[in-house]
Amino acid sequence: MSASRRSGTTDELGPDEPERTGPTDEDTKDIEGTVNTEDTEGTEGSMDTGGSDLLAALLDGMDAALCAFDADGVVTHWNREAERILGWSVGEAVGRRGFAGWAVRTADAEEVEGRLMAAMHAAGRQVHEFALVTKDGGRVLVRTQSAAVLGPDGKPAGLYCAFSEVHAQIDLERSIALSEALFEDASWGVVLVDVDLRPAVVNAHAARALGIGRTAVLGRPLGELLAQGVEELESALTHVLAEGAPPAPAEIWVGVRTPDGEKRRCWRSGFLRLASPLAEEPVPLGVGWLFQDITEAKQTEQEAAQLRFRFNQLHRAARAAAECEDPGEAATVHLDFALAGVLALGGGACGPVELVCLLYTAHAADEYLRLSLSCRR
């Protein structure tokens, strides 16, 4: 309550209440002025404190190490990641002038500080690599990004310097380069599928395999992209989201819609569960699906297996016919075995391979019949 509301008036008193002695109007004004001044000063102080606490929390929450210098090169800010990398606490770092003698070797201090402070008068960010000294006497190579901080008058008031260990930066750059290469230059299909089982990123090879443009495929259900094999593919993706990547690649037969009709393809597929590296607990981002078309190899393998089966069947037919005393019976047995081998896998269809086998079988049967007639004569 303000002072004016705390002071009462006689009009507010009840009939049986004694009269209260309150301050005069002049006293009230003085009290109000005093209270308002104190409130204003307290509010400004609390805002300054709150702003400093918020800034400190933001700096400590950053993944990169960060320090800041004023125009004279004195350290004004030092976050938790900088403490982790170099070992120097905030109390030990803030207030020091430059890095000489503690975070940089004395012999290197002039060069390092000169390159850092030059960023105060340069446009944009300046990137450098320095060898800094840790609190325990070790050395660590860091990559820095420095930029000027301008004051209200537009003149440089200091600079900030964000840095990270070079090996960590190189690992990050390699990961980014690998990701870009997979989605641009890879010779196999790469698809990033989100948690709703819809393509989020597709490389050029995968788009060609699906018979559709890279942008047209994004966000569409798999059932709209494939005519067959959708259930098996979605089951594999769901399993990866729940349980993780399978131990070995899977061979999935799919039907791809094309302008010339549906084409059946076999894709050897590998799956990787993707999780956010920024969350404390793994948060699934989707599944990385890599596949390679092995249709021709599978068809060649199947045709070779069919040929082996059919010629084995013909061999069995010849052996069974040789055991028959009657040439006519031998010819019949030979035809029974041979035709079973020719038509069993083909379902009655007669392609080039089946035609050759049938001609061979007919020729063998003709030989048996000729021998049978000659024996009777």
C-alpha positions in Angstrom: 0.0 0.0 0.0 1.1 3.5 -0.7 1.5 6.1 2.1 -1.6 8.0 1.1 -3.7 4.8 1.5 -2.2 4.0 4.8 -3.2 7.4 6.2 -6.8 7.6 7.2 -9.4 10.4 7.3 -12.1 11.2 9.9 -14.9 10.5 7.4 -13.8 6.9 7.4 -14.2 6.5 11.2 -17.3 4.9 12.7 -19.5 6.8 15.1 -18.2 5.0 18.2 -14.5 4.9 17.1 -12.0 7.4 18.6 -10.5 9.9 16.3 -7.2 8.8 14.9 -4.3 11.2 14.7 -3.0 11.0 11.1 -0.3 13.0 9.3 -1.1 16.2 7.7 -1.3 16.7 4.0 2.3 18.1 3.9 3.5 15.1 5.9 1.7 12.8 3.5 3.4 14.4 0.5 6.8 14.0 2.1 6.1 10.4 2.9 4.9 9.7 -0.6 7.9 11.3 -2.1 10.2 9.3 0.1 8.5 6.0 -0.5 8.3 6.6 -4.3 12.0 7.5 -4.4 12.9 4.3 -2.5 10.6 2.2 -4.7 12.1 3.6 -7.9 15.7 3.0 -6.7 14.8 -0.5 -5.5 13.2 -1.3 -8.8 16.1 -0.1 -10.9 18.5 -2.0 -8.7 16.5 -5.2 -8.9 16.2 -4.8 -12.7 20.0 -4.4 -12.9 20.5 -7.4 -10.8 18.0 -9.4 -12.7 19.5 -8.5 -16.0 23.0 -9.5 -14.8 21.7 -12.8 -13.6 19.9 -13.4 -16.8 23.0 -12.6 -18.8 25.1 -14.9 -16.6 22.6 -17.7 -17.0 22.6 -17.3 -20.8 26.4 -17.3 -21.0 26.6 -20.4 -18.8 24.0 -22.2 -20.9 26.0 -21.9 -24.1 27.7 -24.9 -25.7 30.7 -22.7 -26.7 33.2 -21.1 -24.4 32.8 -17.4 -24.4 34.7 -14.4 -22.8 34.4 -10.7 -23.3 36.8 -7.8 -23.0 36.3 -4.1 -22.5 38.0 -1.4 -24.6 41.1 -1.7 -22.4 41.4 -5.5 -22.9 40.2 -6.4 -19.4 38.1 -9.6 -19.1 34.5 -8.8 -18.2 32.7 -12.1 -18.8 33.8 -15.7 -18.6 31.3 -18.5 -18.9 31.2 -22.1 -17.6 32.4 -23.7 -20.8 35.5 -21.5 -20.8 36.1 -22.7 -17.3 35.7 -26.3 -18.4 38.2 -26.0 -21.2 40.9 -24.0 -19.5 40.2 -24.7 -15.8 40.2 -21.0 -14.8 37.1 -20.0 -12.8 35.1 -16.9 -13.3 36.6 -15.3 -10.2 40.1 -16.0 -11.4 39.5 -14.8 -15.0 37.3 -11.7 -14.7 39.2 -8.5 -14.0 42.5 -9.7 -15.6 44.0 -7.6 -18.3 44.5 -9.8 -21.4 45.6 -13.4 -21.4 49.3 -12.8 -20.8 50.9 -14.9 -18.0 47.9 -17.0 -17.2 45.9 -18.2 -20.3 48.7 -17.6 -22.9 52.4 -18.1 -22.6 54.3 -14.8 -22.1 56.2 -15.3 -25.4 53.0 -15.6 -27.3 50.9 -13.0 -25.4 51.7 -10.0 -27.6 50.8 -11.7 -30.8 47.6 -13.4 -29.5 46.3 -10.2 -27.8 47.1 -8.1 -30.9 45.1 -10.4 -33.1 42.2 -10.6 -30.7 42.0 -6.8 -30.1 42.2 -6.2 -33.8 38.7 -7.6 -34.1 37.5 -4.5 -32.2 38.2 -2.4 -35.3 37.4 -4.9 -38.0 34.2 -5.6 -39.8 32.4 -8.9 -39.1 33.8 -11.8 -37.2 37.5 -12.7 -37.1 38.5 -16.4 -37.0 41.9 -17.4 -35.5 43.5 -20.5 -33.9 45.5 -20.1 -30.7 47.3 -22.3 -28.3 46.0 -21.4 -24.8 47.3 -22.5 -21.4 45.1 -24.4 -19.0 45.2 -23.9 -15.2 47.1 -27.1 -14.7 49.9 -26.0 -17.1 48.7 -27.9 -20.2 48.1 -26.4 -23.6 45.0 -26.7 -25.8 44.6 -25.6 -29.4 41.4 -23.6 -29.8 39.6 -21.9 -32.7 38.2 -18.5 -31.8 35.6 -16.2 -33.4 35.9 -12.6 -32.3 33.8 -9.5 -33.0 33.5 -6.0 -31.8 30.8 -4.8 -29.4 29.6 -1.3 -30.1 28.6 1.2 -27.4 25.6 3.6 -27.5 27.7 6.1 -29.5 28.5 3.5 -32.2 32.1 3.3 -31.2 33.8 0.0 -30.1 33.3 -0.6 -26.4 34.9 -4.0 -26.3 34.7 -7.4 -28.0 33.5 -10.9 -27.4 35.4 -14.0 -28.1 33.8 -17.4 -28.6 36.1 -20.4 -28.7 36.1 -24.2 -28.8 38.7 -26.9 -28.9 40.0 -27.5 -32.5 39.4 -31.2 -32.4 35.8 -30.7 -31.4 35.3 -28.1 -34.2 36.9 -30.5 -36.7 34.6 -33.3 -35.6 31.6 -31.0 -36.1 32.8 -29.9 -39.5 33.4 -33.5 -40.6 29.9 -34.5 -39.5 28.4 -31.6 -41.5 30.5 -32.4 -44.5 29.6 -36.1 -44.3 25.9 -35.2 -44.1 26.1 -32.9 -47.1 28.0 -35.5 -49.1 25.5 -38.2 -48.4 22.6 -36.0 -49.5 24.3 -34.7 -52.6 26.9 -37.1 -54.0 26.2 -40.6 -52.6 25.8 -43.4 -55.0 23.1 -45.0 -53.0 19.7 -43.8 -51.8 19.6 -41.8 -48.6 16.3 -40.7 -47.0 15.7 -39.0 -43.7 12.2 -40.2 -42.5 10.6 -38.3 -39.7 8.7 -39.8 -36.7 5.5 -39.8 -38.7 7.2 -42.0 -41.3 7.3 -39.3 -44.0 10.4 -38.3 -46.0 11.9 -35.1 -44.6 15.1 -35.1 -46.7 15.9 -37.1 -49.8 19.1 -37.3 -51.9 19.2 -37.3 -55.7 19.8 -41.0 -56.0 16.8 -41.9 -53.8 14.6 -39.5 -55.8 15.5 -41.2 -59.0 14.9 -44.6 -57.5 11.4 -43.5 -56.4 10.7 -41.9 -59.8 9.8 -38.5 -58.4 11.5 -35.1 -57.8 13.4 -34.4 -54.6 11.0 -31.7 -53.4 7.8 -33.5 -54.5 8.6 -36.5 -52.3 8.9 -34.5 -49.1 6.1 -35.0 -46.5 4.2 -37.6 -48.5 3.1 -40.9 -47.0 5.2 -43.9 -48.2 2.0 -45.5 -49.5 1.7 -42.7 -52.1 5.3 -43.4 -53.3 5.3 -47.2 -53.4 2.7 -49.6 -54.8 4.1 -52.7 -52.9 6.3 -53.3 -49.9 4.9 -50.4 -47.9 3.8 -52.5 -44.9 7.2 -54.2 -44.6 9.1 -50.9 -45.0 6.9 -49.1 -42.4 7.3 -52.0 -40.0 11.1 -51.8 -40.2 11.1 -48.0 -39.7 8.7 -48.3 -36.7 11.0 -51.0 -35.2 14.0 -48.8 -35.6 12.3 -45.9 -33.9 11.4 -48.1 -30.9 14.3 -50.5 -30.6 17.2 -49.0 -32.6 19.0 -50.1 -35.7 18.9 -53.8 -36.8 22.2 -55.7 -36.7 22.2 -56.4 -40.5 20.8 -54.8 -43.7 17.4 -56.0 -44.9 16.3 -56.9 -48.4 12.9 -55.4 -49.2 11.0 -56.0 -52.4 9.0 -52.9 -53.4 6.8 -51.8 -56.3 7.7 -48.4 -57.7 5.1 -46.4 -59.7 6.5 -45.2 -63.0 4.9 -43.6 -66.1 5.4 -47.0 -67.8 3.6 -48.8 -65.0 4.7 -50.5 -61.8 8.2 -51.9 -61.6 9.3 -54.4 -59.0 12.6 -53.6 -57.3 14.7 -55.1 -54.6 16.4 -52.7 -52.2 19.1 -53.7 -49.7 18.3 -51.3 -46.8 20.1 -50.2 -43.7 18.5 -48.1 -41.0 19.8 -45.7 -38.3 17.8 -44.1 -35.5 18.5 -40.4 -35.2 18.3 -38.6 -31.9 18.8 -34.9 -31.0 22.3 -34.3 -29.6 21.1 -31.2 -27.8 18.6 -32.9 -25.5 19.7 -34.3 -22.1 17.6 -37.4 -22.9 17.5 -38.9 -26.4 14.7 -37.4 -28.4 14.0 -39.2 -31.6 14.2 -37.1 -34.8 13.5 -39.9 -37.2 15.3 -42.7 -39.1 18.1 -42.5 -41.6 17.3 -45.0 -44.4 20.0 -46.0 -46.8 19.3 -48.3 -49.6 20.9 -49.8 -52.7 19.1 -51.3 -55.7 20.2 -55.0 -56.1 17.3 -56.1 -58.4 19.5 -57.3 -61.2 21.8 -59.3 -58.9 18.8 -60.9 -57.2 17.2 -61.7 -60.5 20.4 -63.3 -61.8 20.7 -65.3 -58.6 17.1 -66.5 -58.9 17.5 -67.5 -62.6 20.7 -69.4 -61.7 18.9 -71.3 -58.9 16.1 -72.2 -61.3 18.5 -73.5 -63.9 20.3 -75.6 -61.4 16.9 -77.1 -60.2 15.7 -77.8 -63.7 18.9 -79.4 -65.0 19.1 -81.5 -61.8 15.5 -82.6 -62.5 16.5 -83.6 -66.0 19.4 -85.6 -64.7 17.0 -87.4 -62.3 14.7 -88.1 -65.2 17.5 -89.7 -67.2 18.6 -91.9 -64.3 15.0 -93.0 -63.7 14.4 -93.8 -67.4 17.6 -95.8 -67.5 16.2 -98.1 -64.8 13.2 -99.0 -66.9 13.3 -102.1 -69.0 10.6 -101.1 -71.4 11.7 -98.2 -73.7 8.2 -96.8 -73.9 7.9 -96.7 -70.1 11.3 -95.1 -69.9 10.2 -92.4 -72.3 7.1 -91.7 -70.1 9.1 -91.6 -66.9 11.6 -89.3 -68.5 8.8 -86.9 -69.6 7.2 -87.0 -66.1 10.4 -85.9 -64.3 11.5 -83.5 -67.0 8.2 -81.6 -67.4 7.9 -81.3 -63.6 11.3 -79.7 -63.5 10.6 -77.4 -66.4 7.2 -76.2 -65.3 7.4 -76.4 -61.5 9.0 -72.9 -60.9 7.6 -71.2 -63.9 3.9 -72.0 -63.1 3.3 -73.2 -66.6 4.8 -70.2 -68.3 7.2 -70.9 -71.2 10.1 -68.5 -71.5 13.4 -68.9 -73.3 14.9 -71.2 -70.7 11.7 -73.3 -70.5 11.6 -73.6 -74.2 15.2 -74.9 -74.3 14.4 -77.4 -71.6 11.2 -78.6 -73.4 13.1 -79.1 -76.6 15.8 -81.1 -74.8 13.1 -83.2 -73.1 11.2 -83.8 -76.4 14.5 -84.7 -78.1 15.3 -87.2 -75.3 11.8 -88.7 -75.5 12.1 -89.0 -79.2 15.3 -90.9 -78.8 13.7 -93.3 -76.3 10.8 -94.0 -78.7 13.2 -94.6 -81.6 15.2 -97.0 -79.5 12.0 -98.7 -78.4 10.8 -99.3 -82.0 14.2 -100.6 -83.1 14.3 -103.1 -80.3 10.8 -104.4 -81.2 11.9 -104.9 -84.8 
